[in-house]
C-alpha cells in the first residue's frame, strides 16, 4: 500500500513538473529513480512473487 501511495504522489509531481521539463529527457525519469532510492527496500520482491508475474503479464 505504501508503495502505491509513493508511486501515486511521484506521478502527480511528475505531471505537475512536466510543463517545466519539456526540454529535457532526464528530469522525470530521474525523479522516479530518486524516489525509488529514497523509498529504499520497502518494495523488495522475489522474481517468483505473484505481483511480479502479474506485472509481467500486463507489460507483455
mmJSON file of the N, C-alpha and C atoms, coordinates in Angstrom:
{"data_MODEL":{"atom_site":{
"group_PDB":["ATOM","ATOM","ATOM","ATOM","ATOM","ATOM","ATOM","ATOM","ATOM","ATOM","ATOM","ATOM","ATOM","ATOM","ATOM","ATOM","ATOM","ATOM","ATOM","ATOM","ATOM","ATOM","ATOM","ATOM","ATOM","ATOM","ATOM","ATOM","ATOM","ATOM","ATOM","ATOM","ATOM","ATOM","ATOM","ATOM","ATOM","ATOM","ATOM","ATOM","ATOM","ATOM","ATOM","ATOM","ATOM","ATOM","ATOM","ATOM","ATOM","ATOM","ATOM","ATOM","ATOM","ATOM","ATOM","ATOM","ATOM","ATOM","ATOM","ATOM","ATOM","ATOM","ATOM","ATOM","ATOM","ATOM","ATOM","ATOM","ATOM","ATOM","ATOM","ATOM","ATOM","ATOM","ATOM","ATOM","ATOM","ATOM","ATOM","ATOM","ATOM","ATOM","ATOM","ATOM","ATOM","ATOM","ATOM","ATOM","ATOM","ATOM","ATOM","ATOM","ATOM","ATOM","ATOM","ATOM","ATOM","ATOM","ATOM","ATOM","ATOM","ATOM","ATOM","ATOM","ATOM","ATOM","ATOM","ATOM","ATOM","ATOM","ATOM","ATOM","ATOM","ATOM","ATOM","ATOM","ATOM","ATOM","ATOM","ATOM","ATOM","ATOM","ATOM","ATOM","ATOM","ATOM","ATOM","ATOM","ATOM","ATOM","ATOM","ATOM","ATOM","ATOM","ATOM","ATOM","ATOM","ATOM","ATOM","ATOM","ATOM","ATOM","ATOM","ATOM","ATOM","ATOM","ATOM","ATOM","ATOM","ATOM","ATOM","ATOM","ATOM","ATOM","ATOM","ATOM","ATOM","ATOM","ATOM","ATOM","ATOM","ATOM","ATOM","ATOM","ATOM","ATOM","ATOM","ATOM","ATOM","ATOM","ATOM","ATOM","ATOM","ATOM","ATOM","ATOM","ATOM","ATOM","ATOM","ATOM"],
"id":[1,2,3,4,5,6,7,8,9,10,11,12,13,14,15,16,17,18,19,20,21,22,23,24,25,26,27,28,29,30,31,32,33,34,35,36,37,38,39,40,41,42,43,44,45,46,47,48,49,50,51,52,53,54,55,56,57,58,59,60,61,62,63,64,65,66,67,68,69,70,71,72,73,74,75,76,77,78,79,80,81,82,83,84,85,86,87,88,89,90,91,92,93,94,95,96,97,98,99,100,101,102,103,104,105,106,107,108,109,110,111,112,113,114,115,116,117,118,119,120,121,122,123,124,125,126,127,128,129,130,131,132,133,134,135,136,137,138,139,140,141,142,143,144,145,146,147,148,149,150,151,152,153,154,155,156,157,158,159,160,161,162,163,164,165,166,167,168,169,170,171,172,173,174,175,176,177,178,179,180],
"type_symbol":["N","C","C","N","C","C","N","C","C","N","C","C","N","C","C","N","C","C","N","C","C","N","C","C","N","C","C","N","C","C","N","C","C","N","C","C","N","C","C","N","C","C","N","C","C","N","C","C","N","C","C","N","C","C","N","C","C","N","C","C","N","C","C","N","C","C","N","C","C","N","C","C","N","C","C","N","C","C","N","C","C","N","C","C","N","C","C","N","C","C","N","C","C","N","C","C","N","C","C","N","C","C","N","C","C","N","C","C","N","C","C","N","C","C","N","C","C","N","C","C","N","C","C","N","C","C","N","C","C","N","C","C","N","C","C","N","C","C","N","C","C","N","C","C","N","C","C","N","C","C","N","C","C","N","C","C","N","C","C","N","C","C","N","C","C","N","C","C","N","C","C","N","C","C","N","C","C","N","C","C"],
"label_atom_id":["N","CA","C","N","CA","C","N","CA","C","N","CA","C","N","CA","C","N","CA","C","N","CA","C","N","CA","C","N","CA","C","N","CA","C","N","CA","C","N","CA","C","N","CA","C","N","CA","C","N","CA","C","N","CA","C","N","CA","C","N","CA","C","N","CA","C","N","CA","C","N","CA","C","N","CA","C","N","CA","C","N","CA","C","N","CA","C","N","CA","C","N","CA","C","N","CA","C","N","CA","C","N","CA","C","N","CA","C","N","CA","C","N","CA","C","N","CA","C","N","CA","C","N","CA","C","N","CA","C","N","CA","C","N","CA","C","N","CA","C","N","CA","C","N","CA","C","N","CA","C","N","CA","C","N","CA","C","N","CA","C","N","CA","C","N","CA","C","N","CA","C","N","CA","C","N","CA","C","N","CA","C","N","CA","C","N","CA","C","N","CA","C","N","CA","C","N","CA","C","N","CA","C","N","CA","C","N","CA","C"],
"label_alt_id":[null,null,null,null,null,null,null,null,null,null,null,null,null,null,null,null,null,null,null,null,null,null,null,null,null,null,null,null,null,null,null,null,null,null,null,null,null,null,null,null,null,null,null,null,null,null,null,null,null,null,null,null,null,null,null,null,null,null,null,null,null,null,null,null,null,null,null,null,null,null,null,null,null,null,null,null,null,null,null,null,null,null,null,null,null,null,null,null,null,null,null,null,null,null,null,null,null,null,null,null,null,null,null,null,null,null,null,null,null,null,null,null,null,null,null,null,null,null,null,null,null,null,null,null,null,null,null,null,null,null,null,null,null,null,null,null,null,null,null,null,null,null,null,null,null,null,null,null,null,null,null,null,null,null,null,null,null,null,null,null,null,null,null,null,null,null,null,null,null,null,null,null,null,null,null,null,null,null,null,null],
"label_comp_id":["UNK","UNK","UNK","UNK","UNK","UNK","UNK","UNK","UNK","UNK","UNK","UNK","UNK","UNK","UNK","UNK","UNK","UNK","UNK","UNK","UNK","UNK","UNK","UNK","UNK","UNK","UNK","UNK","UNK","UNK","UNK","UNK","UNK","UNK","UNK","UNK","UNK","UNK","UNK","UNK","UNK","UNK","UNK","UNK","UNK","UNK","UNK","UNK","UNK","UNK","UNK","UNK","UNK","UNK","UNK","UNK","UNK","UNK","UNK","UNK","UNK","UNK","UNK","UNK","UNK","UNK","UNK","UNK","UNK","UNK","UNK","UNK","UNK","UNK","UNK","UNK","UNK","UNK","UNK","UNK","UNK","UNK","UNK","UNK","UNK","UNK","UNK","UNK","UNK","UNK","UNK","UNK","UNK","UNK","UNK","UNK","UNK","UNK","UNK","UNK","UNK","UNK","UNK","UNK","UNK","UNK","UNK","UNK","UNK","UNK","UNK","UNK","UNK","UNK","UNK","UNK","UNK","UNK","UNK","UNK","UNK","UNK","UNK","UNK","UNK","UNK","UNK","UNK","UNK","UNK","UNK","UNK","UNK","UNK","UNK","UNK","UNK","UNK","UNK","UNK","UNK","UNK","UNK","UNK","UNK","UNK","UNK","UNK","UNK","UNK","UNK","UNK","UNK","UNK","UNK","UNK","UNK","UNK","UNK","UNK","UNK","UNK","UNK","UNK","UNK","UNK","UNK","UNK","UNK","UNK","UNK","UNK","UNK","UNK","UNK","UNK","UNK","UNK","UNK","UNK"],
"label_asym_id":["A","A","A","A","A","A","A","A","A","A","A","A","A","A","A","A","A","A","A","A","A","A","A","A","A","A","A","A","A","A","A","A","A","A","A","A","A","A","A","A","A","A","A","A","A","A","A","A","A","A","A","A","A","A","A","A","A","A","A","A","A","A","A","A","A","A","A","A","A","A","A","A","A","A","A","A","A","A","A","A","A","A","A","A","A","A","A","A","A","A","A","A","A","A","A","A","A","A","A","A","A","A","A","A","A","A","A","A","A","A","A","A","A","A","A","A","A","A","A","A","A","A","A","A","A","A","A","A","A","A","A","A","A","A","A","A","A","A","A","A","A","A","A","A","A","A","A","A","A","A","A","A","A","A","A","A","A","A","A","A","A","A","A","A","A","A","A","A","A","A","A","A","A","A","A","A","A","A","A","A"],
"label_entity_id":["1","1","1","1","1","1","1","1","1","1","1","1","1","1","1","1","1","1","1","1","1","1","1","1","1","1","1","1","1","1","1","1","1","1","1","1","1","1","1","1","1","1","1","1","1","1","1","1","1","1","1","1","1","1","1","1","1","1","1","1","1","1","1","1","1","1","1","1","1","1","1","1","1","1","1","1","1","1","1","1","1","1","1","1","1","1","1","1","1","1","1","1","1","1","1","1","1","1","1","1","1","1","1","1","1","1","1","1","1","1","1","1","1","1","1","1","1","1","1","1","1","1","1","1","1","1","1","1","1","1","1","1","1","1","1","1","1","1","1","1","1","1","1","1","1","1","1","1","1","1","1","1","1","1","1","1","1","1","1","1","1","1","1","1","1","1","1","1","1","1","1","1","1","1","1","1","1","1","1","1"],
"label_seq_id":[1,1,1,2,2,2,3,3,3,4,4,4,5,5,5,6,6,6,7,7,7,8,8,8,9,9,9,10,10,10,11,11,11,12,12,12,13,13,13,14,14,14,15,15,15,16,16,16,17,17,17,18,18,18,19,19,19,20,20,20,21,21,21,22,22,22,23,23,23,24,24,24,25,25,25,26,26,26,27,27,27,28,28,28,29,29,29,30,30,30,31,31,31,32,32,32,33,33,33,34,34,34,35,35,35,36,36,36,37,37,37,38,38,38,39,39,39,40,40,40,41,41,41,42,42,42,43,43,43,44,44,44,45,45,45,46,46,46,47,47,47,48,48,48,49,49,49,50,50,50,51,51,51,52,52,52,53,53,53,54,54,54,55,55,55,56,56,56,57,57,57,58,58,58,59,59,59,60,60,60],
"pdbx_PDB_ins_code":[null,null,null,null,null,null,null,null,null,null,null,null,null,null,null,null,null,null,null,null,null,null,null,null,null,null,null,null,null,null,null,null,null,null,null,null,null,null,null,null,null,null,null,null,null,null,null,null,null,null,null,null,null,null,null,null,null,null,null,null,null,null,null,null,null,null,null,null,null,null,null,null,null,null,null,null,null,null,null,null,null,null,null,null,null,null,null,null,null,null,null,null,null,null,null,null,null,null,null,null,null,null,null,null,null,null,null,null,null,null,null,null,null,null,null,null,null,null,null,null,null,null,null,null,null,null,null,null,null,null,null,null,null,null,null,null,null,null,null,null,null,null,null,null,null,null,null,null,null,null,null,null,null,null,null,null,null,null,null,null,null,null,null,null,null,null,null,null,null,null,null,null,null,null,null,null,null,null,null,null],
"Cartn_x":[0.819,0.0,0.864,1.933,2.8,3.463,3.851,4.471,3.496,2.233,1.224,1.053,1.051,0.931,2.164,3.345,4.583,4.586,4.193,4.153,3.135,1.96,0.93,1.371,2.012,2.499,3.593,4.475,5.53,4.946,3.949,3.302,2.616,1.975,1.331,2.361,3.471,4.533,5.105,5.258,5.784,4.856,3.566,2.604,2.682,2.772,2.853,4.155,5.229,6.517,6.721,5.812,6.017,6.091,5.385,5.454,6.858,7.455,8.804,9.864,9.556,10.56,10.436,9.782,9.587,10.891,11.866,13.092,14.14,13.952,14.96,14.327,15.115,14.623,14.79,15.782,16.173,15.438,14.786,14.282,13.205,12.216,11.157,11.615,12.382,12.915,13.819,14.582,15.423,14.588,13.434,12.527,12.075,11.656,11.222,12.386,13.569,14.736,15.068,15.036,15.324,14.323,13.042,12.015,12.179,12.552,12.792,13.942,14.995,16.135,15.73,14.956,14.518,13.542,12.737,11.781,12.509,13.702,14.535,14.056,14.201,13.923,12.48,11.618,10.234,9.484,10.019,9.348,10.159,10.806,11.635,10.759,10.813,10.013,10.934,10.525,11.221,10.717,11.554,11.114,9.898,9.698,8.563,7.319,7.361,6.211,5.042,3.85,2.647,2.504,2.852,2.728,3.678,4.843,5.807,5.288,4.713,4.181,2.992,2.144,1.015,1.512,2.512,3.064,3.703,4.385,4.99,3.923,2.836,1.742,1.127,0.923,0.334,1.292,2.578,3.566,3.725,3.569,3.744,2.447],
"Cartn_y":[-1.189,0.0,1.255,1.23,2.409,2.69,1.626,1.834,2.445,2.073,2.645,4.136,4.511,5.925,6.697,6.119,6.775,6.941,5.896,5.972,7.004,7.013,7.985,9.416,9.653,11.003,11.413,10.482,10.78,11.058,10.303,10.522,11.879,12.265,13.573,14.696,14.574,15.58,15.609,14.446,14.389,15.094,14.913,15.59,17.098,17.53,18.96,19.57,18.797,19.294,19.095,18.399,18.073,19.311,20.354,21.591,22.177,22.123,22.664,21.758,20.487,19.515,19.138,19.937,19.585,19.57,20.324,20.459,19.393,18.645,17.654,16.273,15.264,13.893,13.29,13.707,13.01,13.425,14.548,15.048,14.152,13.72,12.899,11.479,10.816,9.516,9.62,10.691,10.863,11.104,11.738,11.92,10.562,9.666,8.338,7.536,7.669,6.972,7.464,8.769,9.333,8.901,8.897,8.46,6.974,6.194,4.772,4.533,5.318,5.195,5.611,6.696,7.153,6.179,5.504,4.54,3.337,3.081,2.033,0.632,-0.23,-1.652,-1.997,-1.027,-1.321,-2.072,-2.122,-2.812,-3.946,-4.707,-5.806,-7.01,-7.434,-8.567,-9.654,-10.889,-12.016,-12.182,-12.699,-12.862,-13.774,-14.677,-15.595,-15.073,-13.852,-13.295,-13.092,-13.234,-13.137,-11.757,-10.714,-9.36,-9.147,-9.789,-9.658,-10.364,-11.539,-12.251,-11.51,-10.911,-10.132,-8.886,-8.214,-7.029,-7.406,-8.545,-9.002,-9.347,-9.979,-10.293,-9.03,-8.031,-6.781,-6.059,-6.07,-5.376,-6.031,-7.338,-8.036,-8.111],
"Cartn_z":[0.0,0.0,0.0,0.789,0.863,-0.481,-1.192,-2.499,-3.488,-3.402,-4.282,-4.011,-2.753,-2.386,-2.846,-2.652,-3.088,-4.599,-5.322,-6.779,-7.239,-6.62,-6.99,-6.744,-5.614,-5.311,-6.289,-6.625,-7.586,-8.962,-9.351,-10.637,-10.682,-9.596,-9.525,-9.645,-8.952,-9.05,-10.465,-11.087,-12.448,-13.428,-13.258,-14.132,-13.937,-12.686,-12.416,-12.941,-12.94,-13.427,-14.925,-15.591,-16.999,-17.88,-17.521,-18.3,-18.23,-17.056,-16.899,-17.51,-17.652,-18.079,-19.547,-20.347,-21.754,-22.544,-22.11,-22.894,-22.585,-21.543,-21.168,-21.046,-21.334,-21.293,-19.907,-19.179,-17.967,-16.702,-16.675,-15.406,-14.789,-15.55,-14.963,-14.638,-15.503,-15.089,-13.863,-13.762,-12.578,-11.336,-11.493,-10.362,-9.83,-10.731,-10.307,-9.724,-10.299,-9.768,-8.369,-8.183,-6.867,-5.818,-6.176,-5.223,-4.921,-5.921,-5.686,-4.733,-4.873,-3.962,-2.559,-2.45,-1.132,-0.478,-1.293,-0.744,-0.152,-0.655,-0.073,-0.379,0.585,0.416,0.764,0.864,1.244,0.157,-1.038,-2.124,-2.69,-1.848,-2.305,-2.65,-3.91,-4.371,-4.907,-4.734,-5.33,-6.764,-7.669,-9.057,-9.207,-8.265,-8.36,-7.651,-7.135,-6.418,-7.375,-6.853,-7.677,-8.313,-7.589,-8.136,-9.312,-9.263,-10.352,-11.597,-11.439,-12.601,-13.206,-12.375,-12.906,-13.641,-13.081,-13.742,-15.077,-15.126,-16.376,-17.401,-16.972,-17.894,-18.475,-17.632,-18.105,-19.048,-18.72,-19.547,-20.915,-20.946,-22.219,-22.965],
"occupancy":[1.0,1.0,1.0,1.0,1.0,1.0,1.0,1.0,1.0,1.0,1.0,1.0,1.0,1.0,1.0,1.0,1.0,1.0,1.0,1.0,1.0,1.0,1.0,1.0,1.0,1.0,1.0,1.0,1.0,1.0,1.0,1.0,1.0,1.0,1.0,1.0,1.0,1.0,1.0,1.0,1.0,1.0,1.0,1.0,1.0,1.0,1.0,1.0,1.0,1.0,1.0,1.0,1.0,1.0,1.0,1.0,1.0,1.0,1.0,1.0,1.0,1.0,1.0,1.0,1.0,1.0,1.0,1.0,1.0,1.0,1.0,1.0,1.0,1.0,1.0,1.0,1.0,1.0,1.0,1.0,1.0,1.0,1.0,1.0,1.0,1.0,1.0,1.0,1.0,1.0,1.0,1.0,1.0,1.0,1.0,1.0,1.0,1.0,1.0,1.0,1.0,1.0,1.0,1.0,1.0,1.0,1.0,1.0,1.0,1.0,1.0,1.0,1.0,1.0,1.0,1.0,1.0,1.0,1.0,1.0,1.0,1.0,1.0,1.0,1.0,1.0,1.0,1.0,1.0,1.0,1.0,1.0,1.0,1.0,1.0,1.0,1.0,1.0,1.0,1.0,1.0,1.0,1.0,1.0,1.0,1.0,1.0,1.0,1.0,1.0,1.0,1.0,1.0,1.0,1.0,1.0,1.0,1.0,1.0,1.0,1.0,1.0,1.0,1.0,1.0,1.0,1.0,1.0,1.0,1.0,1.0,1.0,1.0,1.0,1.0,1.0,1.0,1.0,1.0,1.0],
"B_iso_or_equiv":[0.0,0.0,0.0,0.0,0.0,0.0,0.0,0.0,0.0,0.0,0.0,0.0,0.0,0.0,0.0,0.0,0.0,0.0,0.0,0.0,0.0,0.0,0.0,0.0,0.0,0.0,0.0,0.0,0.0,0.0,0.0,0.0,0.0,0.0,0.0,0.0,0.0,0.0,0.0,0.0,0.0,0.0,0.0,0.0,0.0,0.0,0.0,0.0,0.0,0.0,0.0,0.0,0.0,0.0,0.0,0.0,0.0,0.0,0.0,0.0,0.0,0.0,0.0,0.0,0.0,0.0,0.0,0.0,0.0,0.0,0.0,0.0,0.0,0.0,0.0,0.0,0.0,0.0,0.0,0.0,0.0,0.0,0.0,0.0,0.0,0.0,0.0,0.0,0.0,0.0,0.0,0.0,0.0,0.0,0.0,0.0,0.0,0.0,0.0,0.0,0.0,0.0,0.0,0.0,0.0,0.0,0.0,0.0,0.0,0.0,0.0,0.0,0.0,0.0,0.0,0.0,0.0,0.0,0.0,0.0,0.0,0.0,0.0,0.0,0.0,0.0,0.0,0.0,0.0,0.0,0.0,0.0,0.0,0.0,0.0,0.0,0.0,0.0,0.0,0.0,0.0,0.0,0.0,0.0,0.0,0.0,0.0,0.0,0.0,0.0,0.0,0.0,0.0,0.0,0.0,0.0,0.0,0.0,0.0,0.0,0.0,0.0,0.0,0.0,0.0,0.0,0.0,0.0,0.0,0.0,0.0,0.0,0.0,0.0,0.0,0.0,0.0,0.0,0.0,0.0],
"pdbx_formal_charge":[null,null,null,null,null,null,null,null,null,null,null,null,null,null,null,null,null,null,null,null,null,null,null,null,null,null,null,null,null,null,null,null,null,null,null,null,null,null,null,null,null,null,null,null,null,null,null,null,null,null,null,null,null,null,null,null,null,null,null,null,null,null,null,null,null,null,null,null,null,null,null,null,null,null,null,null,null,null,null,null,null,null,null,null,null,null,null,null,null,null,null,null,null,null,null,null,null,null,null,null,null,null,null,null,null,null,null,null,null,null,null,null,null,null,null,null,null,null,null,null,null,null,null,null,null,null,null,null,null,null,null,null,null,null,null,null,null,null,null,null,null,null,null,null,null,null,null,null,null,null,null,null,null,null,null,null,null,null,null,null,null,null,null,null,null,null,null,null,null,null,null,null,null,null,null,null,null,null,null,null],
"auth_seq_id":[1,1,1,2,2,2,3,3,3,4,4,4,5,5,5,6,6,6,7,7,7,8,8,8,9,9,9,10,10,10,11,11,11,12,12,12,13,13,13,14,14,14,15,15,15,16,16,16,17,17,17,18,18,18,19,19,19,20,20,20,21,21,21,22,22,22,23,23,23,24,24,24,25,25,25,26,26,26,27,27,27,28,28,28,29,29,29,30,30,30,31,31,31,32,32,32,33,33,33,34,34,34,35,35,35,36,36,36,37,37,37,38,38,38,39,39,39,40,40,40,41,41,41,42,42,42,43,43,43,44,44,44,45,45,45,46,46,46,47,47,47,48,48,48,49,49,49,50,50,50,51,51,51,52,52,52,53,53,53,54,54,54,55,55,55,56,56,56,57,57,57,58,58,58,59,59,59,60,60,60],
"auth_comp_id":["UNK","UNK","UNK","UNK","UNK","UNK","UNK","UNK","UNK","UNK","UNK","UNK","UNK","UNK","UNK","UNK","UNK","UNK","UNK","UNK","UNK","UNK","UNK","UNK","UNK","UNK","UNK","UNK","UNK","UNK","UNK","UNK","UNK","UNK","UNK","UNK","UNK","UNK","UNK","UNK","UNK","UNK","UNK","UNK","UNK","UNK","UNK","UNK","UNK","UNK","UNK","UNK","UNK","UNK","UNK","UNK","UNK","UNK","UNK","UNK","UNK","UNK","UNK","UNK","UNK","UNK","UNK","UNK","UNK","UNK","UNK","UNK","UNK","UNK","UNK","UNK","UNK","UNK","UNK","UNK","UNK","UNK","UNK","UNK","UNK","UNK","UNK","UNK","UNK","UNK","UNK","UNK","UNK","UNK","UNK","UNK","UNK","UNK","UNK","UNK","UNK","UNK","UNK","UNK","UNK","UNK","UNK","UNK","UNK","UNK","UNK","UNK","UNK","UNK","UNK","UNK","UNK","UNK","UNK","UNK","UNK","UNK","UNK","UNK","UNK","UNK","UNK","UNK","UNK","UNK","UNK","UNK","UNK","UNK","UNK","UNK","UNK","UNK","UNK","UNK","UNK","UNK","UNK","UNK","UNK","UNK","UNK","UNK","UNK","UNK","UNK","UNK","UNK","UNK","UNK","UNK","UNK","UNK","UNK","UNK","UNK","UNK","UNK","UNK","UNK","UNK","UNK","UNK","UNK","UNK","UNK","UNK","UNK","UNK","UNK","UNK","UNK","UNK","UNK","UNK"],
"auth_asym_id":["A","A","A","A","A","A","A","A","A","A","A","A","A","A","A","A","A","A","A","A","A","A","A","A","A","A","A","A","A","A","A","A","A","A","A","A","A","A","A","A","A","A","A","A","A","A","A","A","A","A","A","A","A","A","A","A","A","A","A","A","A","A","A","A","A","A","A","A","A","A","A","A","A","A","A","A","A","A","A","A","A","A","A","A","A","A","A","A","A","A","A","A","A","A","A","A","A","A","A","A","A","A","A","A","A","A","A","A","A","A","A","A","A","A","A","A","A","A","A","A","A","A","A","A","A","A","A","A","A","A","A","A","A","A","A","A","A","A","A","A","A","A","A","A","A","A","A","A","A","A","A","A","A","A","A","A","A","A","A","A","A","A","A","A","A","A","A","A","A","A","A","A","A","A","A","A","A","A","A","A"],
"auth_atom_id":["N","CA","C","N","CA","C","N","CA","C","N","CA","C","N","CA","C","N","CA","C","N","CA","C","N","CA","C","N","CA","C","N","CA","C","N","CA","C","N","CA","C","N","CA","C","N","CA","C","N","CA","C","N","CA","C","N","CA","C","N","CA","C","N","CA","C","N","CA","C","N","CA","C","N","CA","C","N","CA","C","N","CA","C","N","CA","C","N","CA","C","N","CA","C","N","CA","C","N","CA","C","N","CA","C","N","CA","C","N","CA","C","N","CA","C","N","CA","C","N","CA","C","N","CA","C","N","CA","C","N","CA","C","N","CA","C","N","CA","C","N","CA","C","N","CA","C","N","CA","C","N","CA","C","N","CA","C","N","CA","C","N","CA","C","N","CA","C","N","CA","C","N","CA","C","N","CA","C","N","CA","C","N","CA","C","N","CA","C","N","CA","C","N","CA","C","N","CA","C","N","CA","C","N","CA","C","N","CA","C"],
"pdbx_PDB_model_num":[1,1,1,1,1,1,1,1,1,1,1,1,1,1,1,1,1,1,1,1,1,1,1,1,1,1,1,1,1,1,1,1,1,1,1,1,1,1,1,1,1,1,1,1,1,1,1,1,1,1,1,1,1,1,1,1,1,1,1,1,1,1,1,1,1,1,1,1,1,1,1,1,1,1,1,1,1,1,1,1,1,1,1,1,1,1,1,1,1,1,1,1,1,1,1,1,1,1,1,1,1,1,1,1,1,1,1,1,1,1,1,1,1,1,1,1,1,1,1,1,1,1,1,1,1,1,1,1,1,1,1,1,1,1,1,1,1,1,1,1,1,1,1,1,1,1,1,1,1,1,1,1,1,1,1,1,1,1,1,1,1,1,1,1,1,1,1,1,1,1,1,1,1,1,1,1,1,1,1,1]
}}}
